[in-house]
Amino acid sequence: MSTDRLLKLEPLSQTAFAPYGWFLGKPYPTAAGAVAFSDVATDFWQEHIFDPGSAGEVEVLWVNYRNNDKTIGTLERHLLTDQAVVPLVGAITQIVARPAADGSPDLDSLRAFRVEPGSGVCMRANVWHATRSEASTCLMLTRHSTTVDLIAGLNGTHALMESALHSVTGVELFG
Ligand SMILES: NC(=O)N[C@@H](O)C(=O)O
């Protein structure tokens, strides 16, 4: 199989990830009016208002990743909800692509970001993605009905309705 697209691992930043969603783990905001608090004991600040889609229930998932294959054969998207993934133990490589006008992956927008523990990403609905990791445990925010639908789809119980899978060829990670 020929490799048409070699994806170099890129460092994660708010600007670099903006076309796909939001970088999580930004510095404490100093702008006037920021939704933030700091005292001797704690700092907390708003990173993102998560959108699970209309009538969606926000769900917290605990996710282990252990596929480190450099070949990317399948991308996945969720049609209704944002999806956040924050590595807790072990880093991940998040491969992302914007949807084209027809909803399929815009392969010219394919990029691969290294996400280290202590930072994360929140992808907009319909952003195509795949995840690679030697071994990681992550916190994930998603939509409950999307999880139920995804489990049924991956188990072959019924056709996916809230997510879609798309096969790609010639996409390899390097670096
Ligand atoms: N649980 C779940 O939705 N997983 C996938 O979307 C994934 O990207 O891992």
The ligand as a Tripos MOL2 file, in Angstrom:
@<TRIPOS>MOLECULE
LIG
    9     8     1     0     0
SMALL
NO_CHARGES

@<TRIPOS>ATOM
      1 N1        -16.2050    6.5040   23.3840 N.am      1 LIG1
      2 C1        -15.9240    7.1140   22.2650 C.2       1 LIG1
      3 O1        -16.7150    7.8810   21.7830 O.2       1 LIG1
      4 N2        -14.7430    6.8450   21.6840 N.am      1 LIG1
      5 C2        -14.3150    7.3620   20.4160 C.3       1 LIG1
      6 O2        -14.9830    8.5040   19.9940 O.3       1 LIG1
      7 C3        -12.8860    7.7090   20.4810 C.2       1 LIG1
      8 O3        -12.4800    8.6640   19.7770 O.co2     1 LIG1
      9 O4        -12.1840    7.0360   21.2020 O.co2     1 LIG1
@<TRIPOS>BOND
     1     1     2 1
     2     2     3 2
     3     2     4 1
     4     4     5 1
     5     5     6 1
     6     5     7 1
     7     7     8 2
     8     7     9 1
@<TRIPOS>SUBSTRUCTURE
     1 LIG1         1 GROUP 0 **** ****
